[in-house]
């Protein structure tokens, strides 16, 4: 993936979070992103999430339920 595409995505995510989400939605969005951010940075307050087996209890149940009900799945991320 080109660096410029990644930089554009990060900028769009920042704008989206700052302008479109309320405080509760920002916390839930952070729960979605925490494992990837921790893995990318290695120096994060969420560094514990970088482990392969992220503990399910760390993920908000309401968010998990909403994702399951919406049928949202992430595929195709394996190298």
N, C-alpha and C positions, 0 to 999 in steps of 0.2 A: 504494500500500500504506500503510495507517495506521501512524503512528509507534508506537502501542502494540503492534501485532502484531510489529513489528520488534524492539522492546525485549524482548518476551516471548521471541522466538526467540533473541536473543543471550543472555539469562539461561539458557535451557534448554541452549544449546550449552556455555556455561561450566560448568554443573553436570555435564553429560554428560562433558565432557572431564576434569574434575577427579575425578569419582567412578567412571567406567566404563572409562576407557582406561589402559593401562599406558604406559610411556615410549615404547616403539617405536610403539605405535598412535597416540600423540599426535603424534609426528613425521610419520607418514603423513597423519593428519588435517590437520595444518598445511599439508602440501603441497597438499591439496585446496582449502583455504581461502585460501592465500597470494595468488593473483591478485585475488580479490575484496576481501580486506582491504586490499591495497596500493592498489587503485583507490579504495576508499572513504576511506582515511585520507590518502593523499598524503604522509604524513610517517612512513613506515614503513621499517624496516631492509630490508624486501622491496620497496621502491619500484620496483626494476627489473622486478618482475613485472607492473607496471601496463601495460606495453607490450602492444599488441594481439597480437603474435606472441610468445607466451611460449615460450622455447626448450624443446623436448621433453626435452633431456638434463637439465633441472632437475627433471623429474618422476620420482619413483622408478619404475623399470621394473616391479618386483613389484606396485606399486599399480596401475599402468596395466593390467597383465595381469589382475589380479583384477577390475578394473572391466569390462574387455572380456569376460572369461569370464562375469561375472554379467549381462551385457547392459545395464549401466547407461548411460543417456544423459541429457543435460540438454537440454531443448527448451523453447521458449516464453519465452525470456528477452529477445527483441528487443522494443524499445519499440513 
